[in-house]
């Protein structure tokens, strides 16, 4: 009778141990798949942002160069509209601190430039807004090389 109880306890312990080991393996497997998915999402977002920034680069460089020459001229083309920055604003925090900060700075400069671009020439603050727009575009232009490099590193 005592031996039967020990055998039953042993079988129960083996079943419990099997369930615990199975649970641990399941958790580790799920965690590994989750990490792979997170990293893939980060790569996809980085690729999208890199592509968008590369497409904006020509316009930014063009205006930054024109602003260096001086003078006032009307800019009809928007600097930035509804792009990936708005779509992935929350996900940008998944990147490392330096890259996240640089992305937010870059797009902030573009959005400020866009706001200032829309000030009418007849507005009393036009000159001030125009100067702010020039500075924002120059600052965005200065961030381009480092930003593209960090995004490229995220993609690889």
Buried (B, 14 or more C-beta within 10 A) or exposed (E): EEEEEEEEEEEEEEEEEEEEEEEEEEEEEEEEEEEEEEEEEBEEBBBBBBEBBEEBBEBBBEBBEBBEEEEEEEBEEEBBEEBBBEEBEEBBEBBEEEBBEBBBBBBBBBBBBBBBBEBEEEEEEBEEBBEBBBBBBBBBBBBBEEBBEBBEEBBE
